[in-house]
Amino acid sequence: MWRDFGDVAAAVLLAVGAVVWLIVVPLMFLLGALTAYGIGLGPGNPAAASATFTWASWLGAGIPVLGVVVSATTRRRGWTWFYGVCLAVVAVVAPVRWAQTHHAPPPPPEPTHCVERSGGESDCP
């Protein structure tokens, strides 16, 4: 009986995870974009959209990891391939998106005063 329950629970978990990853996560990103930019909904609010983007990102990355683990341990090859492909998509999209949102640090500021060095050299004009 417990083996049947475990099989059913794994199948339901994998199917629900697939639906959430394919439908809910993209809708969360869309909702976050609509909230941030206010497209047709008035002024945008990027601060309010931040939480939605955070949840969508964690679900978008976490569901495929969990799916690969559950499907591999229950020996479901089809689901393992599906979640493996999902994980490959996340592995490509996440670094690209991170690079788009995290810019290089600004260059160090120029000295605003004269700097005198040992040996008589100086930056003073």
N, CA, C and O atoms as a Tinker XYZ file with bonds, in Angstrom:
   500  protein
     1  N      0.822000   -1.191000    0.000000    73     2
     2  CA     0.000000    0.000000    0.000000    64     1     3
     3  C      0.866000    1.255000    0.000000    63     2     4     5
     4  O      0.563000    2.201000   -0.727000    81     3
     5  N      1.941000    1.289000    0.800000    73     3     6
     6  CA     2.767000    2.496000    0.883000    64     5     7
     7  C      3.509000    2.753000   -0.416000    63     6     8     9
     8  O      3.761000    3.903000   -0.775000    81     7
     9  N      3.857000    1.693000   -1.115000    73     7    10
    10  CA     4.525000    1.885000   -2.404000    64     9    11
    11  C      3.579000    2.564000   -3.385000    63    10    12    13
    12  O      3.986000    3.466000   -4.118000    81    11
    13  N      2.335000    2.143000   -3.404000    73    11    14
    14  CA     1.354000    2.772000   -4.281000    64    13    15
    15  C      1.146000    4.234000   -3.900000    63    14    16    17
    16  O      1.057000    5.094000   -4.776000    81    15
    17  N      1.070000    4.523000   -2.615000    73    15    18
    18  CA     0.900000    5.898000   -2.152000    64    17    19
    19  C      2.093000    6.753000   -2.559000    63    18    20    21
    20  O      1.922000    7.891000   -2.996000    81    19
    21  N      3.294000    6.215000   -2.417000    73    19    22
    22  CA     4.496000    6.955000   -2.803000    64    21    23
    23  C      4.542000    7.232000   -4.295000    63    22    24    25
    24  O      4.937000    8.319000   -4.718000    81    23
    25  N      4.140000    6.255000   -5.091000    73    23    26
    26  CA     4.104000    6.447000   -6.540000    64    25    27
    27  C      3.097000    7.523000   -6.927000    63    26    28    29
    28  O      3.378000    8.380000   -7.764000    81    27
    29  N      1.935000    7.468000   -6.315000    73    27    30
    30  CA     0.902000    8.458000   -6.614000    64    29    31
    31  C      1.352000    9.844000   -6.163000    63    30    32    33
    32  O      1.174000   10.824000   -6.887000    81    31
    33  N      1.933000    9.927000   -4.972000    73    31    34
    34  CA     2.396000   11.220000   -4.463000    64    33    35
    35  C      3.487000   11.811000   -5.350000    63    34    36    37
    36  O      3.482000   13.013000   -5.614000    81    35
    37  N      4.419000   10.982000   -5.812000    73    35    38
    38  CA     5.488000   11.473000   -6.691000    64    37    39
    39  C      4.914000   11.925000   -8.026000    63    38    40    41
    40  O      5.317000   12.961000   -8.555000    81    39
    41  N      3.982000   11.161000   -8.573000    73    39    42
    42  CA     3.378000   11.532000   -9.851000    64    41    43
    43  C      2.620000   12.853000   -9.745000    63    42    44    45
    44  O      2.722000   13.707000  -10.625000    81    43
    45  N      1.864000   13.013000   -8.668000    73    43    46
    46  CA     1.115000   14.259000   -8.465000    64    45    47
    47  C      2.075000   15.428000   -8.270000    63    46    48    49
    48  O      1.874000   16.495000   -8.851000    81    47
    49  N      3.109000   15.239000   -7.464000    73    47    50
    50  CA     4.089000   16.300000   -7.230000    64    49    51
    51  C      4.766000   16.723000   -8.531000    63    50    52    53
    52  O      4.922000   17.918000   -8.783000    81    51
    53  N      5.166000   15.775000   -9.348000    73    51    54
    54  CA     5.823000   16.090000  -10.608000    64    53    55
    55  C      4.875000   16.797000  -11.578000    63    54    56    57
    56  O      5.278000   17.737000  -12.262000    81    55
    57  N      3.633000   16.355000  -11.641000    73    55    58
    58  CA     2.665000   16.982000  -12.544000    64    57    59
    59  C      2.317000   18.397000  -12.093000    63    58    60    61
    60  O      2.252000   19.311000  -12.915000    81    59
    61  N      2.097000   18.581000  -10.810000    73    59    62
    62  CA     1.782000   19.922000  -10.295000    64    61    63
    63  C      2.990000   20.845000  -10.485000    63    62    64    65
    64  O      2.827000   22.011000  -10.846000    81    63
    65  N      4.180000   20.339000  -10.249000    73    63    66
    66  CA     5.383000   21.143000  -10.470000    64    65    67
    67  C      5.515000   21.585000  -11.910000    63    66    68    69
    68  O      5.904000   22.723000  -12.176000    81    67
    69  N      5.195000   20.701000  -12.848000    73    67    70
    70  CA     5.269000   21.050000  -14.268000    64    69    71
    71  C      4.258000   22.136000  -14.619000    63    70    72    73
    72  O      4.585000   23.075000  -15.345000    81    71
    73  N      3.041000   22.017000  -14.115000    73    71    74
    74  CA     2.008000   23.021000  -14.394000    64    73    75
    75  C      2.418000   24.372000  -13.802000    63    74    76    77
    76  O      2.290000   25.406000  -14.457000    81    75
    77  N      2.900000   24.356000  -12.585000    73    75    78
    78  CA     3.318000   25.605000  -11.950000    64    77    79
    79  C      4.481000   26.227000  -12.718000    63    78    80    81
    80  O      4.498000   27.438000  -12.938000    81    79
    81  N      5.457000   25.408000  -13.130000    73    79    82
    82  CA     6.629000   25.946000  -13.820000    64    81    83
    83  C      6.259000   26.481000  -15.207000    63    82    84    85
    84  O      6.797000   27.497000  -15.646000    81    83
    85  N      5.349000   25.802000  -15.889000    73    83    86
    86  CA     4.995000   26.200000  -17.249000    64    85    87
    87  C      3.953000   27.314000  -17.316000    63    86    88    89
    88  O      3.924000   28.065000  -18.291000    81    87
    89  N      3.102000   27.436000  -16.305000    73    87    90
    90  CA     2.006000   28.411000  -16.369000    64    89    91
    91  C      2.129000   29.494000  -15.298000    63    90    92    93
    92  O      2.112000   30.682000  -15.618000    81    91
    93  N      2.251000   29.102000  -14.045000    73    91    94
    94  CA     2.206000   30.073000  -12.951000    64    93    95
    95  C      3.443000   30.963000  -12.926000    63    94    96    97
    96  O      3.316000   32.177000  -12.766000    81    95
    97  N      4.632000   30.393000  -13.080000    73    95    98
    98  CA     5.857000   31.196000  -13.011000    64    97    99
    99  C      5.895000   32.256000  -14.116000    63    98   100   101
   100  O      6.195000   33.412000  -13.819000    81    99
   101  N      5.602000   31.912000  -15.388000    73    99   102
   102  CA     5.568000   32.980000  -16.397000    64   101   103
   103  C      4.509000   34.045000  -16.112000    63   102   104   105
   104  O      4.734000   35.230000  -16.360000    81   103
   105  N      3.360000   33.626000  -15.592000    73   103   106
   106  CA     2.338000   34.616000  -15.240000    64   105   107
   107  C      2.801000   35.525000  -14.103000    63   106   108   109
   108  O      2.454000   36.705000  -14.072000    81   107
   109  N      3.584000   34.983000  -13.168000    73   107   110
   110  CA     4.129000   35.820000  -12.096000    64   109   111
   111  C      5.100000   36.853000  -12.661000    63   110   112   113
   112  O      5.085000   38.007000  -12.233000    81   111
   113  N      5.946000   36.457000  -13.620000    73   111   114
   114  CA     6.846000   37.414000  -14.256000    64   113   115
   115  C      6.056000   38.480000  -15.010000    63   114   116   117
   116  O      6.412000   39.658000  -14.967000    81   115
   117  N      4.992000   38.081000  -15.697000    73   115   118
   118  CA     4.153000   39.029000  -16.411000    64   117   119
   119  C      3.481000   39.995000  -15.442000    63   118   120   121
   120  O      3.441000   41.200000  -15.693000    81   119
   121  N      2.957000   39.476000  -14.345000    73   119   122
   122  CA     2.343000   40.324000  -13.332000    64   121   123
   123  C      3.358000   41.303000  -12.745000    63   122   124   125
   124  O      3.041000   42.471000  -12.521000    81   123
   125  N      4.572000   40.826000  -12.498000    73   123   126
   126  CA     5.616000   41.708000  -11.998000    64   125   127
   127  C      5.955000   42.810000  -12.984000    63   126   128   129
   128  O      6.160000   43.956000  -12.585000    81   127
   129  N      6.017000   42.477000  -14.275000    73   127   130
   130  CA     6.310000   43.495000  -15.295000    64   129   131
   131  C      5.180000   44.510000  -15.383000    63   130   132   133
   132  O      5.431000   45.709000  -15.499000    81   131
   133  N      3.945000   44.040000  -15.329000    73   131   134
   134  CA     2.813000   44.967000  -15.373000    64   133   135
   135  C      2.810000   45.882000  -14.152000    63   134   136   137
   136  O      2.489000   47.066000  -14.259000    81   135
   137  N      3.163000   45.341000  -13.007000    73   135   138
   138  CA     3.218000   46.151000  -11.792000    64   137   139
   139  C      4.371000   47.141000  -11.840000    63   138   140   141
   140  O      4.215000   48.298000  -11.447000    81   139
   141  N      5.525000   46.695000  -12.317000    73   139   142
   142  CA     6.706000   47.555000  -12.330000    64   141   143
   143  C      6.568000   48.704000  -13.319000    63   142   144   145
   144  O      6.925000   49.842000  -13.013000    81   143
   145  N      6.049000   48.405000  -14.502000    73   143   146
   146  CA     5.991000   49.423000  -15.544000    64   145   147
   147  C      4.622000   50.069000  -15.655000    63   146   148   149
   148  O      4.479000   51.084000  -16.336000    81   147
   149  N      3.613000   49.510000  -15.005000    73   147   150
   150  CA     2.286000   50.103000  -15.000000    64   149   151
   151  C      1.643000   50.154000  -16.367000    63   150   152   153
   152  O      0.926000   51.106000  -16.675000    81   151
   153  N      1.880000   49.156000  -17.188000    73   151   154
   154  CA     1.363000   49.156000  -18.552000    64   153   155
   155  C     -0.168000   49.117000  -18.509000    63   154   156   157
   156  O     -0.765000   48.087000  -18.197000    81   155
   157  N     -0.779000   50.236000  -18.822000    73   155   158
   158  CA    -2.231000   50.328000  -18.842000    64   157   159
   159  C     -2.869000   50.310000  -17.467000    63   158   160   161
   160  O     -4.096000   50.290000  -17.361000    81   159
   161  N     -2.070000   50.318000  -16.411000    73   159   162
   162  CA    -2.628000   50.237000  -15.053000    64   161   163
   163  C     -2.243000   51.454000  -14.210000    63   162   164   165
   164  O     -2.301000   51.395000  -12.982000    81   163
   165  N     -1.861000   52.531000  -14.841000    73   163   166
   166  CA    -1.434000   53.707000  -14.097000    64   165   167
   167  C      0.076000   53.718000  -13.952000    63   166   168   169
   168  O      0.783000   53.035000  -14.693000    81   167
   169  N      0.568000   54.495000  -12.997000    73   167   170
   170  CA     2.027000   54.598000  -12.830000    64   169   171
   171  C      2.621000   53.283000  -12.320000    63   170   172   173
   172  O      1.999000   52.561000  -11.540000    81   171
   173  N      3.813000   52.999000  -12.770000    73   171   174
   174  CA     4.476000   51.769000  -12.353000    64   173   175
   175  C      5.019000   51.870000  -10.941000    63   174   176   177
   176  O      5.239000   52.962000  -10.417000    81   175
   177  N      5.232000   50.703000  -10.332000    73   175   178
   178  CA     5.770000   50.646000   -8.979000    64   177   179
   179  C      6.795000   49.510000   -8.915000    63   178   180   181
   180  O      6.448000   48.386000   -8.555000    81   179
   181  N      8.072000   49.800000   -9.267000    73   179   182
   182  CA     9.086000   48.738000   -9.259000    64   181   183
   183  C      9.302000   48.102000   -7.885000    63   182   184   185
   184  O      9.625000   46.918000   -7.799000    81   183
   185  N      9.127000   48.869000   -6.818000    73   183   186
   186  CA     9.326000   48.304000   -5.482000    64   185   187
   187  C      8.283000   47.230000   -5.178000    63   186   188   189
   188  O      8.602000   46.211000   -4.566000    81   187
   189  N      7.059000   47.450000   -5.597000    73   187   190
   190  CA     6.002000   46.461000   -5.360000    64   189   191
   191  C      6.217000   45.215000   -6.214000    63   190   192   193
   192  O      5.846000   44.114000   -5.807000    81   191
   193  N      6.812000   45.380000   -7.394000    73   191   194
   194  CA     7.039000   44.244000   -8.279000    64   193   195
   195  C      8.221000   43.398000   -7.837000    63   194   196   197
   196  O      8.338000   42.245000   -8.252000    81   195
   197  N      9.092000   43.937000   -7.014000    73   195   198
   198  CA    10.298000   43.228000   -6.598000    64   197   199
   199  C      9.976000   41.901000   -5.902000    63   198   200   201
   200  O     10.625000   40.891000   -6.175000    81   199
   201  N      9.002000   41.893000   -5.025000    73   199   202
   202  CA     8.638000   40.655000   -4.313000    64   201   203
   203  C      8.104000   39.601000   -5.284000    63   202   204   205
   204  O      8.410000   38.416000   -5.151000    81   203
   205  N      7.310000   40.035000   -6.255000    73   203   206
   206  CA     6.774000   39.096000   -7.245000    64   205   207
   207  C      7.897000   38.492000   -8.072000    63   206   208   209
   208  O      7.913000   37.287000   -8.323000    81   207
   209  N      8.848000   39.340000   -8.500000    73   207   210
   210  CA     9.987000   38.835000   -9.271000    64   209   211
   211  C     10.839000   37.879000   -8.441000    63   210   212   213
   212  O     11.338000   36.880000   -8.959000    81   211
   213  N     11.004000   38.179000   -7.165000    73   211   214
   214  CA    11.799000   37.309000   -6.296000    64   213   215
   215  C     11.157000   35.935000   -6.168000    63   214   216   217
   216  O     11.836000   34.918000   -6.316000    81   215
   217  N      9.858000   35.895000   -5.895000    73   215   218
   218  CA     9.157000   34.621000   -5.782000    64   217   219
   219  C      9.186000   33.853000   -7.099000    63   218   220   221
   220  O      9.406000   32.642000   -7.110000    81   219
   221  N      8.967000   34.552000   -8.201000    73   219   222
   222  CA     8.985000   33.891000   -9.505000    64   221   223
   223  C     10.364000   33.320000   -9.809000    63   222   224   225
   224  O     10.476000   32.235000  -10.381000    81   223
   225  N     11.404000   34.040000   -9.433000    73   223   226
   226  CA    12.767000   33.557000   -9.676000    64   225   227
   227  C     13.069000   32.314000   -8.851000    63   226   228   229
   228  O     13.624000   31.345000   -9.369000    81   227
   229  N     12.707000   32.335000   -7.567000    73   227   230
   230  CA    12.963000   31.178000   -6.711000    64   229   231
   231  C     12.160000   29.961000   -7.177000    63   230   232   233
   232  O     12.683000   28.846000   -7.201000    81   231
   233  N     10.909000   30.167000   -7.541000    73   231   234
   234  CA    10.102000   29.049000   -8.043000    64   233   235
   235  C     10.630000   28.565000   -9.384000    63   234   236   237
   236  O     10.686000   27.361000   -9.637000    81   235
   237  N     11.014000   29.500000  -10.242000    73   235   238
   238  CA    11.516000   29.135000  -11.562000    64   237   239
   239  C     12.791000   28.324000  -11.504000    63   238   240   241
   240  O     13.021000   27.479000  -12.369000    81   239
   241  N     13.624000   28.561000  -10.507000    73   239   242
   242  CA    14.864000   27.792000  -10.356000    64   241   243
   243  C     14.677000   26.570000   -9.456000    63   242   244   245
   244  O     15.282000   25.526000   -9.698000    81   243
   245  N     13.854000   26.691000   -8.435000    73   243   246
   246  CA    13.699000   25.615000   -7.451000    64   245   247
   247  C     12.870000   24.444000   -7.924000    63   246   248   249
   248  O     13.173000   23.298000   -7.595000    81   247
   249  N     11.827000   24.714000   -8.691000    73   247   250
   250  CA    10.959000   23.631000   -9.147000    64   249   251
   251  C     11.711000   22.634000  -10.030000    63   250   252   253
   252  O     11.566000   21.428000   -9.827000    81   251
   253  N     12.514000   23.090000  -11.007000    73   251   254
   254  CA    13.257000   22.098000  -11.803000    64   253   255
   255  C     14.262000   21.290000  -10.984000    63   254   256   257
   256  O     14.455000   20.102000  -11.245000    81   255
   257  N     14.898000   21.912000  -10.005000    73   255   258
   258  CA    15.842000   21.165000   -9.159000    64   257   259
   259  C     15.095000   20.083000   -8.387000    63   258   260   261
   260  O     15.506000   18.923000   -8.372000    81   259
   261  N     14.004000   20.468000   -7.754000    73   259   262
   262  CA    13.190000   19.497000   -7.014000    64   261   263
   263  C     12.641000   18.416000   -7.942000    63   262   264   265
   264  O     12.598000   17.241000   -7.576000    81   263
   265  N     12.222000   18.814000   -9.146000    73   263   266
   266  CA    11.695000   17.850000  -10.104000    64   265   267
   267  C     12.734000   16.832000  -10.546000    63   266   268   269
   268  O     12.434000   15.644000  -10.669000    81   267
   269  N     13.955000   17.295000  -10.784000    73   267   270
   270  CA    15.023000   16.358000  -11.176000    64   269   271
   271  C     15.300000   15.373000  -10.048000    63   270   272   273
   272  O     15.450000   14.175000  -10.287000    81   271
   273  N     15.367000   15.874000   -8.828000    73   271   274
   274  CA    15.656000   14.997000   -7.681000    64   273   275
   275  C     14.546000   13.964000   -7.502000    63   274   276   277
   276  O     14.829000   12.772000   -7.380000    81   275
   277  N     13.293000   14.405000   -7.485000    73   275   278
   278  CA    12.170000   13.479000   -7.265000    64   277   279
   279  C     12.053000   12.489000   -8.422000    63   278   280   281
   280  O     11.871000   11.293000   -8.195000    81   279
   281  N     12.156000   12.974000   -9.648000    73   279   282
   282  CA    11.993000   12.064000  -10.786000    64   281   283
   283  C     13.158000   11.079000  -10.904000    63   282   284   285
   284  O     12.960000    9.933000  -11.307000    81   283
   285  N     14.361000   11.513000  -10.558000    73   283   286
   286  CA    15.503000   10.594000  -10.623000    64   285   287
   287  C     15.433000    9.542000   -9.526000    63   286   288   289
   288  O     15.757000    8.378000   -9.760000    81   287
   289  N     15.012000    9.943000   -8.325000    73   287   290
   290  CA    14.945000    8.973000   -7.234000    64   289   291
   291  C     13.788000    7.996000   -7.409000    63   290   292   293
   292  O     13.852000    6.872000   -6.911000    81   291
   293  N     12.736000    8.404000   -8.106000    73   291   294
   294  CA    11.613000    7.489000   -8.348000    64   293   295
   295  C     11.718000    6.807000   -9.709000    63   294   296   297
   296  O     10.814000    6.082000  -10.122000    81   295
   297  N     12.829000    7.046000  -10.398000    73   295   298
   298  CA    13.141000    6.402000  -11.683000    64   297   299
   299  C     12.070000    6.635000  -12.740000    63   298   300   301
   300  O     11.580000    5.699000  -13.371000    81   299
   301  N     11.725000    7.884000  -12.913000    73   299   302
   302  CA    10.763000    8.266000  -13.950000    64   301   303
   303  C     11.545000    9.009000  -15.029000    63   302   304   305
   304  O     11.812000   10.204000  -14.906000    81   303
   305  N     11.903000    8.293000  -16.078000    73   303   306
   306  CA    12.802000    8.844000  -17.101000    64   305   307
   307  C     12.200000   10.027000  -17.841000    63   306   308   309
   308  O     12.891000   11.013000  -18.097000    81   307
   309  N     10.939000    9.944000  -18.182000    73   307   310
   310  CA    10.294000   11.045000  -18.909000    64   309   311
   311  C     10.321000   12.336000  -18.122000    63   310   312   313
   312  O     10.647000   13.399000  -18.652000    81   311
   313  N      9.968000   12.230000  -16.834000    73   311   314
   314  CA     9.983000   13.416000  -15.979000    64   313   315
   315  C     11.408000   13.903000  -15.738000    63   314   316   317
   316  O     11.641000   15.107000  -15.627000    81   315
   317  N     12.346000   12.989000  -15.659000    73   315   318
   318  CA    13.741000   13.400000  -15.471000    64   317   319
   319  C     14.218000   14.208000  -16.671000    63   318   320   321
   320  O     14.893000   15.224000  -16.507000    81   319
   321  N     13.874000   13.765000  -17.874000    73   319   322
   322  CA    14.238000   14.521000  -19.071000    64   321   323
   323  C     13.544000   15.880000  -19.083000    63   322   324   325
   324  O     14.173000   16.897000  -19.378000    81   323
   325  N     12.266000   15.900000  -18.766000    73   323   326
   326  CA    11.526000   17.162000  -18.763000    64   325   327
   327  C     12.152000   18.162000  -17.802000    63   326   328   329
   328  O     12.443000   19.297000  -18.178000    81   327
   329  N     12.359000   17.737000  -16.561000    73   327   330
   330  CA    12.924000   18.665000  -15.570000    64   329   331
   331  C     14.399000   18.963000  -15.850000    63   330   332   333
   332  O     14.888000   20.036000  -15.496000    81   331
   333  N     15.104000   18.034000  -16.475000    73   331   334
   334  CA    16.482000   18.309000  -16.884000    64   333   335
   335  C     16.542000   19.409000  -17.922000    63   334   336   337
   336  O     17.403000   20.286000  -17.853000    81   335
   337  N     15.626000   19.371000  -18.892000    73   335   338
   338  CA    15.559000   20.433000  -19.900000    64   337   339
   339  C     15.165000   21.753000  -19.239000    63   338   340   341
   340  O     15.722000   22.801000  -19.566000    81   339
   341  N     14.211000   21.705000  -18.313000    73   339   342
   342  CA    13.840000   22.923000  -17.571000    64   341   343
   343  C     15.036000   23.490000  -16.828000    63   342   344   345
   344  O     15.247000   24.703000  -16.816000    81   343
   345  N     15.806000   22.634000  -16.221000    73   343   346
   346  CA    16.996000   23.073000  -15.489000    64   345   347
   347  C     18.031000   23.669000  -16.439000    63   346   348   349
   348  O     18.708000   24.636000  -16.090000    81   347
   349  N     18.159000   23.101000  -17.632000    73   347   350
   350  CA    19.088000   23.661000  -18.628000    64   349   351
   351  C     18.628000   25.055000  -19.058000    63   350   352   353
   352  O     19.456000   25.949000  -19.236000    81   351
   353  N     17.331000   25.247000  -19.225000    73   351   354
   354  CA    16.804000   26.569000  -19.567000    64   353   355
   355  C     17.123000   27.566000  -18.455000    63   354   356   357
   356  O     17.555000   28.686000  -18.727000    81   355
   357  N     16.913000   27.163000  -17.220000    73   355   358
   358  CA    17.226000   28.039000  -16.081000    64   357   359
   359  C     18.718000   28.346000  -16.045000    63   358   360   361
   360  O     19.112000   29.475000  -15.752000    81   359
   361  N     19.551000   27.351000  -16.341000    73   359   362
   362  CA    21.004000   27.555000  -16.301000    64   361   363
   363  C     21.469000   28.536000  -17.372000    63   362   364   365
   364  O     22.516000   29.164000  -17.216000    81   363
   365  N     20.712000   28.676000  -18.451000    73   363   366
   366  CA    21.066000   29.641000  -19.495000    64   365   367
   367  C     20.461000   31.009000  -19.189000    63   366   368   369
   368  O     21.137000   32.028000  -19.328000    81   367
   369  N     19.208000   31.041000  -18.780000    73   367   370
   370  CA    18.507000   32.307000  -18.583000    64   369   371
   371  C     19.010000   33.048000  -17.344000    63   370   372   373
   372  O     19.171000   34.268000  -17.391000    81   371
   373  N     19.256000   32.360000  -16.264000    73   371   374
   374  CA    19.629000   33.031000  -15.009000    64   373   375
   375  C     20.909000   33.854000  -15.130000    63   374   376   377
   376  O     20.903000   35.013000  -14.716000    81   375
   377  N     22.008000   33.324000  -15.672000    73   375   378
   378  CA    23.211000   34.165000  -15.781000    64   377   379
   379  C     23.034000   35.339000  -16.744000    63   378   380   381
   380  O     23.584000   36.417000  -16.519000    81   379
   381  N     22.266000   35.129000  -17.818000    73   379   382
   382  CA    22.031000   36.221000  -18.764000    64   381   383
   383  C     21.244000   37.334000  -18.083000    63   382   384   385
   384  O     21.576000   38.512000  -18.212000    81   383
   385  N     20.205000   36.951000  -17.364000    73   383   386
   386  CA    19.388000   37.953000  -16.662000    64   385   387
   387  C     20.197000   38.633000  -15.570000    63   386   388   389
   388  O     20.064000   39.840000  -15.367000    81   387
   389  N     21.031000   37.886000  -14.866000    73   387   390
   390  CA    21.866000   38.474000  -13.823000    64   389   391
   391  C     22.823000   39.500000  -14.431000    63   390   392   393
   392  O     23.032000   40.573000  -13.864000    81   391
   393  N     23.400000   39.169000  -15.581000    73   391   394
   394  CA    24.328000   40.092000  -16.239000    64   393   395
   395  C     23.609000   41.355000  -16.706000    63   394   396   397
   396  O     24.212000   42.428000  -16.733000    81   395
   397  N     22.340000   41.247000  -17.070000    73   395   398
   398  CA    21.586000   42.413000  -17.499000    64   397   399
   399  C     21.251000   43.340000  -16.335000    63   398   400   401
   400  O     21.173000   44.556000  -16.513000    81   399
   401  N     21.056000   42.781000  -15.163000    73   399   402
   402  CA    20.625000   43.599000  -14.032000    64   401   403
   403  C     21.766000   44.038000  -13.123000    63   402   404   405
   404  O     21.595000   44.980000  -12.349000    81   403
   405  N     22.913000   43.391000  -13.190000    73   403   406
   406  CA    24.051000   43.756000  -12.346000    64   405   407
   407  C     25.157000   44.326000  -13.224000    63   406   408   409
   408  O     25.834000   43.604000  -13.956000    81   407
   409  N     25.317000   45.622000  -13.132000    73   407   410
   410  CA    26.305000   46.289000  -13.968000    64   409   411
   411  C     27.646000   46.339000  -13.245000    63   410   412   413
   412  O     27.732000   46.121000  -12.037000    81   411
   413  N     28.672000   46.626000  -14.006000    73   411   414
   414  CA    30.022000   46.733000  -13.430000    64   413   415
   415  C     30.055000   47.894000  -12.441000    63   414   416   417
   416  O     29.341000   48.881000  -12.617000    81   415
   417  N     30.873000   47.779000  -11.409000    73   415   418
   418  CA    30.955000   48.879000  -10.442000    64   417   419
   419  C     31.544000   50.120000  -11.110000    63   418   420   421
   420  O     32.319000   50.008000  -12.060000    81   419
   421  N     31.183000   51.285000  -10.620000    73   419   422
   422  CA    31.708000   52.511000  -11.221000    64   421   423
   423  C     33.217000   52.621000  -10.985000    63   422   424   425
   424  O     33.740000   52.058000  -10.023000    81   423
   425  N     33.908000   53.339000  -11.854000    73   423   426
   426  CA    35.355000   53.490000  -11.655000    64   425   427
   427  C     35.630000   54.286000  -10.385000    63   426   428   429
   428  O     34.784000   55.066000   -9.946000    81   427
   429  N     36.808000   54.094000   -9.794000    73   427   430
   430  CA    37.103000   54.839000   -8.571000    64   429   431
   431  C     37.156000   56.338000   -8.871000    63   430   432   433
   432  O     37.562000   56.737000   -9.962000    81   431
   433  N     36.755000   57.153000   -7.928000    73   431   434
   434  CA    36.743000   58.603000   -8.158000    64   433   435
   435  C     38.164000   59.153000   -8.285000    63   434   436   437
   436  O     39.117000   58.643000   -7.695000    81   435
   437  N     38.257000   60.199000   -9.071000    73   435   438
   438  CA    39.539000   60.880000   -9.226000    64   437   439
   439  C     39.860000   61.608000   -7.921000    63   438   440   441
   440  O     38.951000   62.069000   -7.231000    81   439
   441  N     41.140000   61.715000   -7.579000    73   439   442
   442  CA    41.468000   62.483000   -6.371000    64   441   443
   443  C     41.092000   63.950000   -6.571000    63   442   444   445
   444  O     41.318000   64.529000   -7.634000    81   443
   445  N     40.520000   64.529000   -5.534000    73   443   446
   446  CA    40.084000   65.927000   -5.630000    64   445   447
   447  C     41.113000   66.885000   -5.055000    63   446   448   449
   448  O     40.881000   68.093000   -5.032000    81   447
   449  N     42.224000   66.379000   -4.600000    73   447   450
   450  CA    43.266000   67.239000   -4.043000    64   449   451
   451  C     44.623000   66.785000   -4.588000    63   450   452   453
   452  O     44.751000   65.698000   -5.152000    81   451
   453  N     45.596000   67.615000   -4.411000    73   451   454
   454  CA    46.941000   67.289000   -4.878000    64   453   455
   455  C     47.539000   66.200000   -3.991000    63   454   456   457
   456  O     47.358000   66.192000   -2.773000    81   455
   457  N     48.248000   65.291000   -4.631000    73   455   458
   458  CA    48.903000   64.223000   -3.893000    64   457   459
   459  C     50.406000   64.377000   -4.106000    63   458   460   461
   460  O     50.904000   64.342000   -5.231000    81   459
   461  N     51.098000   64.546000   -3.008000    73   459   462
   462  CA    52.552000   64.640000   -3.098000    64   461   463
   463  C     53.152000   63.307000   -2.724000    63   462   464   465
   464  O     52.772000   62.698000   -1.724000    81   463
   465  N     54.098000   62.854000   -3.537000    73   463   466
   466  CA    54.724000   61.562000   -3.307000    64   465   467
   467  C     56.151000   61.783000   -2.829000    63   466   468   469
   468  O     56.713000   62.870000   -2.957000    81   467
   469  N     56.716000   60.723000   -2.277000    73   467   470
   470  CA    58.099000   60.826000   -1.842000    64   469   471
   471  C     59.002000   60.976000   -3.059000    63   470   472   473
   472  O     58.684000   60.443000   -4.122000    81   471
   473  N     60.054000   61.647000   -2.941000    73   471   474
   474  CA    60.977000   61.878000   -4.028000    64   473   475
   475  C     60.681000   63.189000   -4.759000    63   474   476   477
   476  O     61.309000   63.482000   -5.777000    81   475
   477  N     59.745000   63.969000   -4.259000    73   475   478
   478  CA    59.457000   65.288000   -4.836000    64   477   479
   479  C     58.433000   65.290000   -5.936000    63   478   480   481
   480  O     58.114000   66.360000   -6.454000    81   479
   481  N     57.886000   64.120000   -6.333000    73   479   482
   482  CA    56.875000   64.104000   -7.379000    64   481   483
   483  C     55.533000   64.539000   -6.817000    63   482   484   485
   484  O     55.275000   64.365000   -5.626000    81   483
   485  N     54.672000   65.104000   -7.662000    73   483   486
   486  CA    53.402000   65.584000   -7.202000    64   485   487
   487  C     52.384000   65.550000   -8.332000    63   486   488   489
   488  O     52.750000   65.624000   -9.505000    81   487
   489  N     51.097000   65.436000   -7.979000    73   487   490
   490  CA    50.012000   65.497000   -8.961000    64   489   491
   491  C     49.479000   66.916000   -9.100000    63   490   492   493
   492  O     48.540000   67.151000   -9.860000    81   491
   493  N     50.060000   67.854000   -8.383000    73   491   494
   494  CA    49.551000   69.213000   -8.421000    64   493   495
   495  C     49.871000   69.851000   -9.779000    63   494   496   497
   496  O     50.954000   69.644000  -10.327000    81   495
   497  N     48.925000   70.622000  -10.315000    73   495   498
   498  CA    49.171000   71.271000  -11.616000    64   497   499
   499  C     50.207000   72.390000  -11.528000    63   498   500
   500  O     50.516000   73.025000  -12.537000    81   499
